[in-house]
Amino acid sequence: MKKPMSLLGFGLIGFFVSVAALAPVLAPPAPNARDVYLIPQDGYSPDPRRPSSRHWLGTTEQQYDLYYGMIWGTRTAFKVALSVVLISLLVGILVGAVSGFYGRWVDEILMRLTDIVLAFPDLVLAVVIVSVLGPGLFKVMVAVTLVSWPSYARLLRGDVLSVKEREYVLAARALGASDARILARHILPNCIYPLIVVASLSMGRIVITAAALSFLGLGSPLGYADWGQLISLSRNWILGSSGNPFEYWHTVLIPGVTIFLFVLGWNLLGDAMRDILDPRQK
């Protein structure tokens, strides 16, 4: 509450949460729509249309309603980010806790596996995985999850190595507590806070990665409400038309600024979480 930038982050995320929750009200799907995430289409003309009373934000290439895609794309962004962060966090906690707690050959095997994944750039490895699995939003989520968990595992392992030597952990072991109880009651509660901060900061990065895969044609199917795909449908119109370079500015600027604000909100929120949870900040 003392830092304006933290309040801005909370405000941005609160706005996007509201848009996602009110999507059926803000952009009602057609009564006979087989999938509410499919953007209404007026035709197949390659030229976008400017904003009008029928299409508040105009249309993209192939006449997809940009307003509808932006509203329902907010739900897609949250669905991808929350699912990937949650699964990556759980896998990272499991691998990092087991590796740091047991050490020796268990630590060696798990950390070498982690190093192999970390040796590749996230986006390049995600592209390879999606290319093998095939395009699709669910497969994008799987690919991004597979490249995201090692950072959590590495971070948690370092904290577990330190915490497991503390006196209260040694006392619990001397009293006969099981390994599972020591991990769950004494070690993880004292190691989990840095992971929460990293998870909040990762939300924006995951959305950018998923949008990049959609931009490359490896993400959601054509016409699906996805911010990355909306930018992909706009790439032929970045320079507008001959003699009017800003004629179709809305097709690029609106989804691009939306992704920027979404990522900025999570980054500011992550900084706020660090200030709240990190005892060194007090």
Residue, then its C-alpha position, 0 to 999 in steps of 0.5 A: m500500500k506504500k508503493p504506487m507501482s505495487l498498487l498499479g500492478f494490483g490494479l492491472i491484474g484486477f482489471f484483467v481478472s474482471v475482464a476474464a470473469l465478465a467475458p460472457v457479458l462484455a462479449p456475448p457468444a452466439p447462442n449456437a456457438r460450438d466453442v465460445y473461444l472461437i472468434p466470430q468471423d464476417g468473411y475471408s477478406p485479407d484486408p482488416r476493417r477499421p473500428s465501427s459500431r458493429h466491430w468496436l475495435g475493428t477486425t483482423e485479417q480474414q475478418y475476425d472480430l478483434y474486440y471479441g478476441m481480446i476479451w476472450g483472449t484474456r481468459t486464454a491468457f489466464k488459463v495458460a499462465l495459471s495452469v503452467v505455473l501451477i504444474s511447473l511449481l508442483v514439479g519443481i517443488l517435488v524435484g527440488a525438495v527430494s534432490g536437496f533433502y536426500g543429496r548424494w546420487v539422488d541429487e546428482i541424477l535429478m540436477r543433471l536432468t535439470d541442467i539438460v533442460l536449462a541448457f536450451p533456450d526456453l523458446v527454442l526448446a518449446v518450439v521443438i517440443v510443440s513441433v514434435l507433439g503437434p500444434g494446439l493450445f494444450k500442447v503449448m501448455v505442455a511444452v511451456t511446462l516442460v521448459s519452466w519447472p527446472s528454475y523452480a527446482r534449482l531455486l528450491r534445492g538451494d534453500v533446502l540444502s541450507v534449511k535441512e542443516r538448521e537446529y530445528v530440523l535436526a531436533a525433529r529428526a532426533l525425535g523420530a519424525s519421518d522424512a515426509r513430515i520433516l519436509a512438509r512441516h519444517i523445510l518447505p514452509n521455510c523455503i516456499y516464499p522465494l518460489i511464490v515470488v518467482a511464480s508471480l514473475s513467471m506469469g507474464r513470461i509464460v504468456i509471452t512464450a505462449a503468444a510467441l508460439s501462437f505467432l509462429g503458428l504452433g499454438s491455438p487453431l486459427g480463429y481461437a481467442d488468443w492474443g498471440q494469434l491476433i498479432s499473427l493475423s496482423r503481421n501483414w498490416i504492420l505498415g498499413s496500406s500504400g500511402n497510409p502506413f497507420e491505416y490498420w494500426h489497431t490490428v497490431l497496437i491493441p493486442g500488443v499493448t494488452i500483452f505488455l500491460f498484462v506482463l507489466g502487471w504481473n512483474l509489478l505484482g511479483d515485486a510487491m510479493r517480494d517486498i511482502l514475503d522477503p524478511r530482508q526487505k523489512 
